[in-house]
């Protein structure tokens, strides 16, 4: 009786099977799946309508944003994070910006949301547009025009835009220019702009920070924050020009307590983890936690210690690493001479924290802004040429220096 066929016979390497195996060895690698990557973002906070001085209901708002990386397909994220009722939008257009609130009409495109021009964004929610075919050059300026139906009583804004926005009653979504518009230096309801990376090479760098990252003292409409300058450096280097830069700074922000905007730990999920394509995170926060102790002490209120701030860093590091994000710690610059913020014990804590940031085994890498900024003769103070004059925020030259001291090799691995 013949024996049943053996499974081993299926392993015989026939000439045909050998040819197929060799073909597999020399197949080109599979291309990476397309992914969305942030090219611009901002961190929202709550504001009341009376504080902004314009009426948005029934009006068109045109906002200008300066992107980092380019692409051929994009989508916009709108945010109603702080609204207690729905945000009702009649239409949104995107175009490459001209000057003074004008657009380049040939580039004007309507955005859709689930195939419709209008969208109602629920209380506390964000909403992504449908993907839009759009030729977006790197480092270009994009005009986002929104025609509102109704807005919540509490607005979702970013007051530190350092960029002029334009408000005009009625539907002016496709208007080439808005010469009669009211001007306001603020962003409303926009959270991020993303591009589709077909090759899997692009990634984003998020920067979590306070007014120094937000660009306090920068020139309005000049895009000269330190993150803008860093984006220019990244674009100029062939090894880093596919990296988007997301400025997640809020003026007055603190790590542990709410101030101007939610504390950094509370907003970390929305402003960092929810952003598309983030591979690196720079953390430059804590100076407001230290500086506000001067006022807190006089009022008998609690304030953050060095240990508290280090504990907050540990939380950020752990949460970011859990999402595959490499975390870069930035040392805090000196504030000696600022009568509202500086104290001897606060400066001692700043140095303790900076030493912890520099020490191996904590952050994945370090940017030592303190070493670059401190005066050799008075290390508790900034170098005069880098100081804006308030002894807390850098000058425009100081912001450029911040970008210059960042080692681009951090983003090449």
Legacy VTK file of the C-alpha trace (Angstrom):
# vtk DataFile Version 3.0
C-alpha trace
ASCII
DATASET POLYDATA
POINTS 413 float
0.000 0.000 0.000
1.390 3.364 -0.895
1.837 5.822 1.970
-0.214 9.047 2.039
1.461 12.128 0.601
3.801 13.740 3.099
3.526 17.456 3.934
7.286 17.549 3.540
6.849 17.070 -0.181
5.398 20.622 -0.304
8.755 21.974 0.770
10.678 20.542 -2.200
12.410 23.489 -3.870
11.510 23.042 -7.516
13.056 25.347 -10.136
9.784 27.277 -10.326
9.678 27.763 -6.560
13.342 28.772 -6.533
12.666 31.452 -9.160
9.706 32.776 -7.172
11.770 32.946 -3.973
14.574 34.819 -5.716
12.057 37.271 -7.190
10.747 38.046 -3.709
14.253 38.790 -2.493
14.731 41.463 -5.140
11.332 43.118 -4.948
11.538 46.866 -4.219
10.531 47.744 -0.643
6.910 48.581 -0.057
6.321 52.323 0.088
5.226 53.779 3.392
1.529 54.371 3.815
0.384 57.954 3.246
0.016 59.913 6.464
-1.197 63.332 7.529
1.435 65.648 8.999
0.939 69.041 10.614
2.429 72.012 8.795
0.935 74.665 11.105
-0.898 74.648 14.435
-1.840 76.886 17.320
-3.051 76.267 20.865
-6.572 77.465 21.706
-7.827 79.135 24.844
-11.147 80.592 25.954
-12.182 84.233 25.496
-15.391 86.158 25.906
-16.742 88.146 22.906
-16.515 91.426 24.835
-12.744 90.972 25.069
-12.174 90.738 21.324
-14.135 93.759 20.082
-15.584 92.275 16.875
-18.841 90.529 15.963
-18.392 87.244 14.107
-22.012 86.159 13.636
-23.070 86.783 10.043
-19.538 87.901 9.174
-16.558 86.638 7.196
-13.297 86.226 9.100
-10.103 85.962 7.060
-7.075 84.659 8.962
-3.515 84.306 7.724
-1.221 81.464 8.782
2.411 80.828 7.855
3.006 77.144 7.122
6.260 75.209 7.402
6.215 72.264 4.955
4.318 72.106 1.687
2.155 69.511 -0.006
-0.430 68.829 -2.703
-3.329 67.773 -0.485
-4.353 69.353 2.805
-7.056 69.536 5.437
-8.004 72.080 8.080
-8.904 71.448 11.705
-11.463 73.799 13.262
-11.903 73.848 17.030
-14.818 74.678 19.305
-12.876 73.436 22.334
-14.238 76.034 24.773
-17.727 76.591 23.389
-20.697 75.434 25.458
-22.894 75.392 22.337
-22.300 74.468 18.701
-20.200 76.598 16.355
-22.209 77.025 13.122
-20.189 77.760 9.976
-21.748 78.499 6.577
-18.595 78.095 4.531
-14.789 78.009 4.544
-12.342 78.885 1.761
-8.583 78.461 1.503
-6.251 80.445 -0.737
-2.661 81.535 -0.897
-2.489 84.932 0.778
-1.550 88.193 -0.826
-0.854 91.291 1.271
-3.144 93.201 3.609
-5.802 90.502 3.792
-5.934 89.916 0.041
-5.823 86.486 -1.579
-4.490 85.148 -4.869
-7.872 84.523 -6.537
-6.636 81.750 -8.822
-5.772 79.657 -5.772
-9.089 80.129 -3.941
-10.802 76.830 -3.081
-13.877 75.986 -0.981
-13.435 73.462 1.819
-16.059 70.805 2.456
-17.063 68.897 5.564
-18.516 65.474 4.793
-19.189 66.786 1.320
-21.025 69.918 2.487
-19.851 73.558 2.699
-21.577 74.175 6.050
-20.712 72.495 9.324
-21.915 72.617 12.927
-19.120 71.775 15.365
-20.421 70.455 18.699
-19.525 72.010 22.036
-15.984 71.085 23.055
-15.208 69.356 19.758
-12.829 69.721 16.842
-13.681 69.009 13.215
-11.464 68.076 10.265
-12.343 69.195 6.771
-12.469 66.816 3.839
-9.081 66.502 2.059
-8.519 69.266 -0.503
-6.275 69.137 -3.572
-4.176 72.267 -3.153
-0.676 73.214 -4.333
0.852 74.445 -1.074
4.458 75.678 -1.243
6.647 75.304 1.835
6.793 78.400 4.084
3.897 80.029 2.265
1.083 82.103 3.740
-2.423 80.688 3.596
-5.611 82.718 3.954
-8.411 80.883 5.785
-11.760 82.603 5.223
-14.692 81.527 7.412
-18.301 82.718 7.012
-20.109 82.287 10.330
-23.737 81.618 11.050
-23.564 81.618 14.863
-20.803 81.356 17.444
-20.828 80.203 21.100
-20.849 82.665 23.966
-17.323 81.560 24.853
-14.970 81.796 21.893
-12.090 79.437 21.119
-9.220 81.770 20.250
-5.502 82.364 20.195
-4.823 85.987 21.220
-1.072 85.742 20.584
-1.340 85.320 16.830
1.139 88.140 16.074
-0.784 88.167 12.798
-3.570 90.427 11.551
-7.018 88.946 10.891
-9.822 90.641 8.942
-13.554 90.717 9.817
-16.301 92.001 7.515
-20.078 91.549 7.806
-21.594 89.319 5.110
-20.318 86.568 2.811
-16.917 87.530 1.418
-15.352 84.067 1.254
-14.026 84.491 -2.282
-13.442 88.265 -2.199
-9.988 89.078 -3.627
-9.500 91.767 -0.962
-11.261 93.100 2.133
-10.349 96.805 2.244
-13.302 97.731 4.501
-12.682 94.961 7.040
-12.042 95.478 10.721
-8.569 94.373 11.705
-7.729 92.374 14.799
-4.565 90.615 15.932
-6.045 87.259 16.936
-6.952 83.819 15.594
-10.399 82.285 16.087
-11.519 78.646 15.877
-8.531 77.409 13.818
-6.421 74.674 15.342
-4.218 73.140 12.652
-3.425 72.724 8.986
-2.160 69.349 7.751
-0.636 68.046 4.516
-0.755 64.502 3.180
2.656 62.869 2.966
2.529 60.163 0.298
6.090 58.986 0.763
6.129 58.524 4.514
9.148 60.820 4.898
7.557 63.849 6.565
7.049 64.328 10.300
6.213 67.143 12.680
8.043 68.839 15.528
5.734 70.215 18.229
6.942 72.905 20.627
5.112 73.133 23.951
5.697 76.496 25.548
4.613 79.843 26.964
4.943 83.440 25.725
8.570 82.919 24.686
7.415 80.285 22.213
4.217 82.195 21.416
6.427 85.079 20.332
5.791 87.906 22.795
7.564 91.000 21.463
7.795 89.726 17.885
6.839 91.953 14.964
3.202 91.673 13.885
2.855 89.966 10.481
6.614 89.328 10.245
6.643 85.655 11.325
9.811 86.047 13.378
9.072 83.845 16.390
11.911 81.478 17.218
9.861 78.597 15.834
9.448 80.478 12.532
13.190 80.980 12.352
13.723 77.301 13.160
11.318 76.309 10.368
13.402 78.397 7.955
16.572 76.587 9.064
14.917 73.199 8.697
13.717 74.082 5.195
17.200 75.201 4.159
18.737 71.824 5.055
18.100 68.947 2.655
18.072 66.503 5.566
15.295 68.267 7.499
13.103 70.062 4.976
10.298 67.515 5.374
9.776 68.470 9.047
6.738 70.549 9.950
6.931 72.917 12.937
3.913 73.278 15.226
3.981 76.211 17.643
1.989 75.155 20.721
2.867 78.163 22.866
0.390 80.182 24.936
1.403 83.455 26.573
1.287 83.227 30.369
0.973 79.452 30.310
2.095 77.318 33.251
2.856 73.637 33.642
0.762 72.970 36.721
-1.824 75.711 37.216
-4.229 77.386 34.838
-3.344 80.940 33.917
-3.818 82.392 30.450
-5.092 79.140 29.026
-5.248 75.660 30.536
-2.139 74.341 32.272
0.267 72.444 30.048
-0.567 69.045 31.515
-4.270 69.623 30.856
-3.788 70.742 27.252
-1.064 68.228 26.411
-3.400 65.706 24.799
-5.094 68.215 22.491
-2.029 70.318 21.666
0.558 67.566 21.218
-0.794 64.011 21.133
-3.770 64.853 18.901
-1.597 66.632 16.337
-0.865 64.613 13.202
2.562 63.164 12.488
4.396 64.430 15.584
7.762 62.675 15.951
9.585 65.197 18.179
8.534 67.455 21.034
10.471 70.387 22.493
9.371 71.376 26.003
10.101 74.982 27.045
7.753 75.604 29.977
8.060 76.468 33.639
9.255 80.071 33.873
5.710 81.256 34.640
5.375 78.606 37.355
8.550 79.999 38.931
7.866 83.678 38.317
4.320 83.837 39.612
5.524 82.681 43.022
6.454 86.316 43.733
2.802 87.368 43.527
1.511 84.125 45.070
3.740 84.547 48.106
2.387 88.033 48.832
-1.174 86.674 48.621
-0.467 83.593 50.710
-1.256 81.314 47.782
0.505 78.047 46.837
3.103 77.982 44.079
5.132 75.351 42.256
8.495 74.156 43.585
11.395 72.771 41.551
10.258 69.280 42.501
6.722 70.009 41.281
7.990 71.254 37.920
10.317 68.289 37.458
7.383 66.008 38.255
5.381 67.707 35.500
8.242 67.136 33.048
8.256 63.452 33.958
4.556 63.234 33.156
5.066 64.879 29.767
8.014 62.625 28.936
6.115 59.457 29.843
2.980 60.422 27.912
4.907 61.499 24.818
7.098 58.385 24.741
3.992 56.200 25.001
3.043 57.661 21.606
6.492 57.169 20.076
7.488 60.837 20.388
11.094 61.792 21.128
11.136 64.461 23.884
13.692 67.281 23.918
14.087 69.384 27.052
14.929 73.082 26.750
16.551 74.878 29.667
14.892 78.038 30.990
16.580 81.343 30.203
17.571 83.842 32.947
15.086 86.450 34.200
17.278 88.500 36.529
16.178 92.144 36.537
12.469 91.427 36.061
11.026 92.839 39.275
7.697 91.014 38.876
9.167 87.549 38.419
12.690 87.294 39.771
13.402 86.012 43.278
16.521 84.447 44.757
14.798 81.174 45.604
13.040 81.130 42.230
16.366 81.487 40.444
17.884 78.752 42.586
14.980 76.512 41.569
15.481 77.469 37.913
19.092 76.337 38.097
18.083 73.114 39.866
15.547 72.415 37.128
18.010 73.245 34.354
20.582 70.892 35.891
17.932 68.158 35.926
17.089 68.828 32.271
20.763 68.577 31.319
21.378 65.383 33.290
21.382 62.148 31.250
18.481 59.759 31.601
15.647 62.279 31.702
14.906 63.903 28.347
15.947 62.223 25.104
18.001 65.301 24.174
18.635 68.833 25.416
18.676 72.356 23.949
20.564 74.595 26.353
19.008 78.027 25.885
20.226 79.078 29.325
23.876 78.529 28.346
23.374 80.536 25.143
21.582 83.449 26.824
23.152 83.986 30.250
25.520 86.884 30.694
29.063 85.752 31.589
29.335 88.393 34.335
25.767 88.059 35.642
24.511 84.547 34.847
21.140 85.299 36.419
20.556 87.838 33.610
20.266 87.584 29.823
22.952 88.962 27.567
21.884 92.548 26.774
21.743 92.022 23.022
19.345 89.097 23.401
17.071 90.742 25.992
13.928 92.567 24.840
14.355 94.954 27.762
11.850 93.387 30.143
14.468 90.846 31.297
12.047 88.006 30.649
11.395 87.765 26.913
14.073 87.654 24.216
14.415 90.417 21.672
13.802 89.706 17.982
17.543 89.048 17.752
17.193 86.787 20.772
14.478 84.744 19.085
16.720 84.326 16.051
19.505 83.181 18.374
17.202 80.591 19.940
16.618 79.068 16.511
20.325 79.221 15.702
21.439 77.221 18.743
19.103 74.300 17.982
21.200 71.442 16.590
19.448 70.186 13.463
21.110 66.809 13.953
18.455 66.178 16.624
15.943 65.699 13.801
18.042 63.530 11.489
17.626 60.239 13.313
LINES 1 414
413 0 1 2 3 4 5 6 7 8 9 10 11 12 13 14 15 16 17 18 19 20 21 22 23 24 25 26 27 28 29 30 31 32 33 34 35 36 37 38 39 40 41 42 43 44 45 46 47 48 49 50 51 52 53 54 55 56 57 58 59 60 61 62 63 64 65 66 67 68 69 70 71 72 73 74 75 76 77 78 79 80 81 82 83 84 85 86 87 88 89 90 91 92 93 94 95 96 97 98 99 100 101 102 103 104 105 106 107 108 109 110 111 112 113 114 115 116 117 118 119 120 121 122 123 124 125 126 127 128 129 130 131 132 133 134 135 136 137 138 139 140 141 142 143 144 145 146 147 148 149 150 151 152 153 154 155 156 157 158 159 160 161 162 163 164 165 166 167 168 169 170 171 172 173 174 175 176 177 178 179 180 181 182 183 184 185 186 187 188 189 190 191 192 193 194 195 196 197 198 199 200 201 202 203 204 205 206 207 208 209 210 211 212 213 214 215 216 217 218 219 220 221 222 223 224 225 226 227 228 229 230 231 232 233 234 235 236 237 238 239 240 241 242 243 244 245 246 247 248 249 250 251 252 253 254 255 256 257 258 259 260 261 262 263 264 265 266 267 268 269 270 271 272 273 274 275 276 277 278 279 280 281 282 283 284 285 286 287 288 289 290 291 292 293 294 295 296 297 298 299 300 301 302 303 304 305 306 307 308 309 310 311 312 313 314 315 316 317 318 319 320 321 322 323 324 325 326 327 328 329 330 331 332 333 334 335 336 337 338 339 340 341 342 343 344 345 346 347 348 349 350 351 352 353 354 355 356 357 358 359 360 361 362 363 364 365 366 367 368 369 370 371 372 373 374 375 376 377 378 379 380 381 382 383 384 385 386 387 388 389 390 391 392 393 394 395 396 397 398 399 400 401 402 403 404 405 406 407 408 409 410 411 412
